[in-house]
Amino acid sequence: MELAFGIKDVIDIVLVALLLFEAYRLMKEMGAGNIFVGIMAFVVMWFLVTHVFKMELLGAIFNRVVAVGAIGLIVIFQSEIRRFFSRIGSRKNWKSMQWLKKQFRFVSHDTKTDEEFPIMRVVLACRDMSRTKTGALIVLQREDGLQQYIESGEIINADISTRLIENIFFKNSPLHDGAMIIADNRVKAAGAILPVSQNPDVPQYLGLRHRSALGITERTDALVIIVSEETGTISLAKDGKFSLNITAEQLEHILSKELE
């Protein structure tokens, strides 16, 4: 009996391979690459036992484990699964949609949509705080909403200014320990609480600010600027990764590229 193998099967195999590769890359970023390999090894064993060797007793046990384990994996890896689908649905991955958005803005007469983000006001504040070793944690919203984190802090809803940012993170300010969240070209909140990353690969010398910055970027597409209170160095977190010890000029370049 000959097996029909056509172009549809090739596409099927390629798509499955891409899906598994993306899942592995995401799990590796989250520090769970070995868990993913272990799960894949178990799936291969289950397939061999139940479909190739047809071991009824061991196959029945494996089927039970798979049925219960699927629900358990969803509960355990809910943040990773959420980030996976968020990455797929992110508008930055749809170039045609981005092009149409730019064209719409070009013909639109709504001045609010043409308002540019005041990058230099944020960069200058970070530069000044770096010089005085004033700790800061600034979250810049992009496509994903941050309303639940905004509501965890003190609502401000003010225009972005260098002086305001520096005053909020001044050491005697009651809001300096939390995160500032900037969205829609406004300082929405200060003193906000962010989720802390559990990634075991984070260097031990990085403190709670850096882990909180990594935590929010593991769950959303936000950009987070960190100014270290101990060293005064500027860092930026994006997509669950750090750009450590960058200059104010490098920060300006990154923000200009990411927020265009």
Helices and strands as residue ranges (DSSP letters): H 7-29, H 33-47, I 48-52, H 56-76, H 78-89, G 91-93, H 95-107, H 119-131, E 136-140, H 147-150, E 154-159, H 162-168, E 179-183, E 186-192, H 208-219, E 223-227, E 234-238, E 241-246, H 248-258
